[in-house]
């Protein structure tokens, strides 16, 4: 199977999740706006979500996948089953202890870590604590699901793990629809969403558990023991968890800082949800597929194939993210107005969120490139170097956010995130080159400037087109008219960009159809049919 097909398999599931996530965000914005209940829910949900990225997805995608794949090659499926059961026993025990400790400490954690700015508002503070207590067990479910998702990825079964997150959004949309039908107030909606998050964790864990059984591995519980394999996993997982969750670390820190202003947390969350659509679809797909492919190529000693995988992935990323970044920068306000401005979400809220989204657009290529560069380290079992660079970017983020928040409010926090992201991407790329792990690729070097020029011309044309289409984009226009205007502009932008990209040689059908094709030396196990 070609890399493009594998990217597409993961991206299709991720796209479903992001589209349903946008729908959920639209309903939440209409029901709660950027008010105190929305702030409380978003702050409370940020905490288990951060831990999920730190100790589940980041760690296991980086450390577990290469070790699990190596175990399959060395000892077959029986050895892989034994290794997964050893890890499951330790992970389950640690998660239960962590959940109990965090639940008992939640008031202190909210007061000192999550949202110290809420302390002066007893109702908002109390709601945040209660919602966080309800949602925190979601971490345990998703951590175990991430482990099983890593197993599925190693077995070339990408779809189940990619589509499982859709059910979080489906359940929350169901909660919001019922709340609208029953006429619930904001507080009831917030608590309903919290219980929905908890239920979604159980549903997602069930989906991947059945998928792993279908793949031929039945995981039983073993008494937790620190075997040699588990110790090796922990050595790799700690720095990998920090590195993989760097964006979430920054978001948690920024949530803490933003709690000092009413509506700032929700404004950042709303913009993040929109910008996560291109970031998630492209970035997660590339990172999920690239890591096991790189690890496999390096173990077989095929350095040429490893280099080709990296270069073609970056080429594919820039081809898709540069126009998306330009579009977010130029037309963020019409997008936010169409998606969110209704009910409790006002024109002022649109302006605030659109400004943040435009800044995030500038950082989109950096955040996606990070996901392509990190596998170059993790596949070689080097998780410390990316962790150091992640720590540097956190320091930059904190310093800039604290400096800019009093001046620019939430847009200052977004600026800090984007700057930290670019620093991290540059450090990763420069180190890969310095170590000789990234060979010079003439096609890539010649195409990047052409893609940048194509995206810039597209952005210029789009800015003029927005002025012409302004009557169709204003809040007074009916929703279907706004939708026609926004999608018309997007279609026009795509035509201009693709014409310039292909016409200038920045992209070619061969780049998409042939260059990313991986010719394996040995046949792969049959992939799951989505």
GIDAFEN-V847023 format. One record per residue. N is the residue number from 1. RES is the residue in three letters. SS is DSSP state (@ for helix, = for strand, . for the rest). Layout:
n | res | ss
N | RES | SS
N | RES | SS
//
This chain:
n | res | ss
1 | UNK | .
2 | UNK | .
3 | UNK | @
4 | UNK | @
5 | UNK | @
6 | UNK | @
7 | UNK | @
8 | UNK | @
9 | UNK | @
10 | UNK | @
11 | UNK | @
12 | UNK | @
13 | UNK | @
14 | UNK | @
15 | UNK | @
16 | UNK | @
17 | UNK | @
18 | UNK | @
19 | UNK | @
20 | UNK | @
21 | UNK | @
22 | UNK | @
23 | UNK | @
24 | UNK | @
25 | UNK | @
26 | UNK | @
27 | UNK | @
28 | UNK | @
29 | UNK | @
30 | UNK | @
31 | UNK | @
32 | UNK | @
33 | UNK | .
34 | UNK | .
35 | UNK | .
36 | UNK | @
37 | UNK | @
38 | UNK | @
39 | UNK | @
40 | UNK | @
41 | UNK | @
42 | UNK | @
43 | UNK | @
44 | UNK | @
45 | UNK | @
46 | UNK | @
47 | UNK | @
48 | UNK | @
49 | UNK | @
50 | UNK | @
51 | UNK | @
52 | UNK | @
53 | UNK | @
54 | UNK | @
55 | UNK | @
56 | UNK | @
57 | UNK | @
58 | UNK | @
59 | UNK | @
60 | UNK | @
61 | UNK | @
62 | UNK | @
63 | UNK | @
64 | UNK | @
65 | UNK | @
66 | UNK | @
67 | UNK | @
68 | UNK | @
69 | UNK | @
70 | UNK | @
71 | UNK | @
72 | UNK | @
73 | UNK | @
74 | UNK | @
75 | UNK | @
76 | UNK | @
77 | UNK | @
78 | UNK | @
79 | UNK | @
80 | UNK | @
81 | UNK | @
82 | UNK | @
83 | UNK | @
84 | UNK | @
85 | UNK | @
86 | UNK | @
87 | UNK | @
88 | UNK | @
89 | UNK | @
90 | UNK | @
91 | UNK | @
92 | UNK | @
93 | UNK | @
94 | UNK | @
95 | UNK | @
96 | UNK | @
97 | UNK | @
98 | UNK | @
99 | UNK | @
100 | UNK | @
101 | UNK | @
102 | UNK | @
103 | UNK | @
104 | UNK | @
105 | UNK | @
106 | UNK | @
107 | UNK | @
108 | UNK | @
109 | UNK | @
110 | UNK | @
111 | UNK | @
112 | UNK | @
113 | UNK | @
114 | UNK | @
115 | UNK | .
116 | UNK | @
117 | UNK | @
118 | UNK | @
119 | UNK | .
120 | UNK | .
121 | UNK | .
122 | UNK | @
123 | UNK | @
124 | UNK | @
125 | UNK | @
126 | UNK | @
127 | UNK | @
128 | UNK | @
129 | UNK | @
130 | UNK | @
131 | UNK | @
132 | UNK | @
133 | UNK | @
134 | UNK | @
135 | UNK | @
136 | UNK | .
137 | UNK | .
138 | UNK | @
139 | UNK | @
140 | UNK | @
141 | UNK | @
142 | UNK | @
143 | UNK | @
144 | UNK | @
145 | UNK | @
146 | UNK | @
147 | UNK | @
148 | UNK | @
149 | UNK | @
150 | UNK | @
151 | UNK | @
152 | UNK | @
153 | UNK | @
154 | UNK | @
155 | UNK | .
156 | UNK | .
157 | UNK | .
158 | UNK | .
159 | UNK | @
160 | UNK | @
161 | UNK | @
162 | UNK | @
163 | UNK | @
164 | UNK | @
165 | UNK | .
166 | UNK | @
167 | UNK | @
168 | UNK | @
169 | UNK | @
170 | UNK | @
171 | UNK | @
172 | UNK | @
173 | UNK | @
174 | UNK | @
175 | UNK | @
176 | UNK | @
177 | UNK | @
178 | UNK | @
179 | UNK | @
180 | UNK | @
181 | UNK | @
182 | UNK | @
183 | UNK | .
184 | UNK | .
185 | UNK | .
186 | UNK | @
187 | UNK | @
188 | UNK | @
189 | UNK | @
190 | UNK | @
191 | UNK | @
192 | UNK | @
193 | UNK | @
194 | UNK | @
195 | UNK | @
196 | UNK | @
197 | UNK | @
198 | UNK | @
199 | UNK | @
200 | UNK | @
201 | UNK | @
202 | UNK | @
203 | UNK | @
204 | UNK | @
205 | UNK | @
206 | UNK | @
207 | UNK | @
208 | UNK | @
209 | UNK | @
210 | UNK | @
211 | UNK | @
212 | UNK | @
213 | UNK | @
214 | UNK | @
215 | UNK | .
216 | UNK | .
217 | UNK | .
218 | UNK | .
219 | UNK | .
220 | UNK | .
221 | UNK | .
222 | UNK | .
223 | UNK | .
224 | UNK | .
225 | UNK | .
226 | UNK | .
227 | UNK | .
228 | UNK | @
229 | UNK | @
230 | UNK | @
231 | UNK | @
232 | UNK | @
233 | UNK | @
234 | UNK | @
235 | UNK | @
236 | UNK | @
237 | UNK | @
238 | UNK | @
239 | UNK | @
240 | UNK | @
241 | UNK | @
242 | UNK | @
243 | UNK | @
244 | UNK | @
245 | UNK | .
246 | UNK | @
247 | UNK | @
248 | UNK | @
249 | UNK | @
250 | UNK | @
251 | UNK | @
252 | UNK | @
253 | UNK | @
254 | UNK | @
255 | UNK | @
256 | UNK | @
257 | UNK | @
258 | UNK | @
259 | UNK | .
260 | UNK | .
261 | UNK | .
262 | UNK | .
263 | UNK | .
264 | UNK | @
265 | UNK | @
266 | UNK | @
267 | UNK | @
268 | UNK | @
269 | UNK | @
270 | UNK | @
271 | UNK | @
272 | UNK | @
273 | UNK | @
274 | UNK | @
275 | UNK | @
276 | UNK | @
277 | UNK | @
278 | UNK | @
279 | UNK | @
280 | UNK | @
281 | UNK | @
282 | UNK | @
283 | UNK | @
284 | UNK | @
285 | UNK | @
286 | UNK | @
287 | UNK | @
288 | UNK | @
289 | UNK | @
290 | UNK | @
291 | UNK | @
292 | UNK | @
293 | UNK | @
294 | UNK | @
295 | UNK | @
296 | UNK | @
297 | UNK | @
298 | UNK | @
299 | UNK | @
300 | UNK | .
301 | UNK | .
302 | UNK | .
303 | UNK | @
304 | UNK | @
305 | UNK | @
306 | UNK | @
307 | UNK | @
308 | UNK | @
309 | UNK | @
310 | UNK | @
311 | UNK | @
312 | UNK | @
313 | UNK | @
314 | UNK | @
315 | UNK | @
316 | UNK | @
317 | UNK | @
318 | UNK | @
319 | UNK | @
320 | UNK | @
321 | UNK | @
322 | UNK | @
323 | UNK | @
324 | UNK | @
325 | UNK | @
326 | UNK | @
327 | UNK | @
328 | UNK | @
329 | UNK | @
330 | UNK | @
331 | UNK | @
332 | UNK | @
333 | UNK | @
334 | UNK | @
335 | UNK | @
336 | UNK | @
337 | UNK | @
338 | UNK | @
339 | UNK | @
340 | UNK | @
341 | UNK | .
342 | UNK | .
343 | UNK | .
344 | UNK | .
345 | UNK | .
346 | UNK | .
347 | UNK | @
348 | UNK | @
349 | UNK | @
350 | UNK | @
351 | UNK | @
352 | UNK | @
353 | UNK | @
354 | UNK | @
355 | UNK | @
356 | UNK | @
357 | UNK | @
358 | UNK | @
359 | UNK | @
360 | UNK | @
361 | UNK | @
362 | UNK | @
363 | UNK | @
364 | UNK | @
365 | UNK | @
366 | UNK | @
367 | UNK | @
368 | UNK | @
369 | UNK | @
370 | UNK | @
371 | UNK | @
372 | UNK | @
373 | UNK | @
374 | UNK | @
375 | UNK | @
376 | UNK | @
377 | UNK | @
378 | UNK | @
379 | UNK | .
380 | UNK | .
381 | UNK | .
382 | UNK | .
383 | UNK | .
384 | UNK | @
385 | UNK | @
386 | UNK | @
387 | UNK | @
388 | UNK | @
389 | UNK | @
390 | UNK | @
391 | UNK | @
392 | UNK | @
393 | UNK | @
394 | UNK | @
395 | UNK | @
396 | UNK | @
397 | UNK | @
398 | UNK | @
399 | UNK | @
400 | UNK | @
401 | UNK | @
402 | UNK | @
403 | UNK | @
404 | UNK | @
405 | UNK | @
406 | UNK | @
407 | UNK | @
408 | UNK | @
409 | UNK | .
410 | UNK | @
411 | UNK | @
412 | UNK | @
413 | UNK | @
414 | UNK | @
415 | UNK | @
416 | UNK | @
417 | UNK | @
418 | UNK | @
419 | UNK | @
420 | UNK | @
421 | UNK | @
422 | UNK | @
423 | UNK | @
424 | UNK | @
425 | UNK | @
426 | UNK | @
427 | UNK | @
428 | UNK | @
429 | UNK | @
430 | UNK | @
431 | UNK | @
432 | UNK | @
433 | UNK | @
434 | UNK | @
435 | UNK | .
436 | UNK | .
437 | UNK | .
438 | UNK | .
439 | UNK | .
440 | UNK | .
441 | UNK | .
442 | UNK | @
443 | UNK | @
444 | UNK | @
445 | UNK | @
446 | UNK | @
447 | UNK | @
448 | UNK | @
449 | UNK | @
450 | UNK | @
451 | UNK | @
452 | UNK | @
453 | UNK | @
454 | UNK | @
455 | UNK | @
456 | UNK | @
457 | UNK | @
458 | UNK | @
459 | UNK | @
460 | UNK | @
461 | UNK | @
462 | UNK | @
463 | UNK | @
464 | UNK | @
465 | UNK | @
466 | UNK | @
467 | UNK | @
468 | UNK | @
469 | UNK | .
470 | UNK | @
471 | UNK | @
472 | UNK | @
473 | UNK | @
474 | UNK | .
475 | UNK | .
476 | UNK | .
477 | UNK | .
478 | UNK | .
479 | UNK | @
480 | UNK | @
481 | UNK | @
482 | UNK | @
483 | UNK | @
484 | UNK | @
485 | UNK | @
486 | UNK | @
487 | UNK | @
488 | UNK | @
489 | UNK | @
490 | UNK | @
491 | UNK | @
492 | UNK | @
493 | UNK | @
494 | UNK | @
495 | UNK | @
496 | UNK | @
497 | UNK | @
498 | UNK | @
499 | UNK | @
500 | UNK | @
501 | UNK | @
502 | UNK | @
503 | UNK | @
504 | UNK | @
505 | UNK | .
506 | UNK | .
507 | UNK | .
508 | UNK | .
509 | UNK | @
510 | UNK | @
511 | UNK | @
512 | UNK | @
513 | UNK | @
514 | UNK | @
515 | UNK | @
516 | UNK | .
517 | UNK | .
518 | UNK | .
519 | UNK | .
520 | UNK | .
521 | UNK | .
522 | UNK | .
523 | UNK | .
524 | UNK | .
525 | UNK | .
526 | UNK | .
527 | UNK | .
528 | UNK | .
529 | UNK | .
530 | UNK | .
//
